[in-house]
Amino acid sequence: MSLLSCIVVRMKNNQVRQIVLAALQRSEVPFSTPELLNVIDHAVTDRTLRRWLVGWVDEGIVERTGKKRGVRYLWVNRNPVTQFQFLHAVPEYRRASMMSQIRDLWTHSSTSIEGNTLTLGETFDVLELGLTISGKPLREHQEVIGHARAIDQLYALVISRQAVVREHLFELYRSVHAERVADIYKPAGVWKLEPNGCNAISAEDKPVYIQYAHPAHVDRLMAEYLQTLNRIMAAGVDAEEAVECYAKLHIGFAHIHPFWDGNGRLARLISNVPLLRSGLPPLVIDEALRGEYIKSLAAYQIETGVLTPERGVWPAVAPYERFLELCQSCYQQTIELIEQVQS
């Protein structure tokens, strides 16, 4: 087999590995090996799959139960309450409730920025009490439930200490995207197939159209993005670097706009992975600052121009201090929420 063929096979196998891991992560019941082979449509051999499973069991991220033909594999549900360092200063009896508070606030703020009309209290009722809100669309209920599920997936990804790959983003996309209408031009869980953009107002008070990255360029741009994201995670982030790290990853993802929809919610999720991995609390964009949030991102995108693989995800042409200041303000609110209950 040629070197190129070996590289192609290795890349394919890595994608299949991530599909298996994602299936294990989102399932509450254990899988048998034949069931997992069906999940991946027998894309690898039984022997290869079993080798992966043995490795994951050794790493402690998958649990093996049963014997012989009754062997099953289940994702080890590591509770984020016991994993995240920023919770250590919170009294133990309050940690679970603190995680719920952050989840509810994060979900409400992020979906509200995208136009969801559920209040924070109504979001709490949906997520904590399982209620439906009279007069509010089913779609809005689905959005907050999907976003909360995506946060759980994000926590599991952080705790697993895996490198972030495309399939993780696709899984998050499937969670946050509430609309289930089948459309070949708006696929669920793959990169966009059509160009997209948005209207904005320039610094000269003139209408402009912001063109996001072309679909043909998304895969290479996202490869650079994920490489940078994983490098930052491997190096770690301290408290002084947290906001700048988040802001850089956020503007990069939002400027590529790799999906046809849901890019803002995903940017606000994935940009928090290095913070959480380093034991820091997540940064939650305040929905009350929605106007400045949109304008500061647009100002950066207008000045930077369209991204291409040759220019890269972060061309050194436009500063983003305005967006950075907004992020700093929002992060302070999260920190204050935690400090209120510290022992």
BELGIFEN-V880408 format. One record per pair of residues at least 6 apart in sequence whose C-alpha atoms are under 7 Angstrom apart, sorted by the first residue. I is the first residue (numbers start at 1). J is the second residue. If there is no record, write none. Layout:
i: <I I>
j: <J J>
//
This chain:
i: <16 18 19 20 24 24 25 29 30 30 30 31 31 31 32 32 32 56 57 57 61 61 61 62 62 62 62 63 63 63 63 64 64 64 64 65 65 65 66 80 81 81 84 85 85 86 86 86 87 89 89 90 90 90 91 91 103 104 104 105 106 107 107 107 108 108 109 109 109 110 110 111 112 113 113 116 122 123 125 126 127 139 142 143 143 143 146 146 146 147 147 149 150 150 150 158 158 158 163 164 164 165 170 170 171 173 173 173 174 174 176 177 185 185 186 186 191 191 192 192 192 192 193 194 195 195 196 196 197 197 197 197 198 198 198 199 199 199 200 200 200 200 200 201 201 202 202 210 210 211 212 212 212 212 213 213 213 213 213 217 217 218 218 220 221 221 221 225 232 233 233 236 236 237 237 237 242 243 243 244 246 246 247 247 249 250 250 250 251 252 252 253 254 254 254 255 256 257 272 272 275 275 276 283 283 283 284 284 284 285 285 286 296 296 297 300 300 303 304 304 307>
j: <40 167 167 36 74 75 75 74 72 73 74 72 73 74 71 72 73 62 63 64 75 76 160 73 74 75 76 73 74 75 76 71 72 73 74 71 72 73 72 155 95 96 279 279 280 279 280 281 95 342 343 341 342 343 342 343 148 123 124 120 284 144 147 148 120 123 285 286 287 265 287 144 287 287 290 140 133 144 131 132 145 178 178 176 177 178 175 176 178 175 176 175 172 175 176 273 276 277 230 226 230 226 189 190 189 189 262 266 188 189 262 262 193 194 192 260 258 259 215 258 259 260 215 215 214 215 211 212 209 210 211 212 209 210 211 208 209 210 207 208 209 210 298 207 208 208 299 301 302 306 255 256 257 306 256 257 306 307 308 308 309 256 258 309 309 312 313 313 274 274 277 274 278 274 275 278 275 327 328 324 271 272 324 327 271 267 268 271 297 313 314 267 263 264 267 301 307 263 282 283 281 282 282 330 331 334 330 331 334 327 330 330 322 323 323 318 320 318 317 318 313>
//
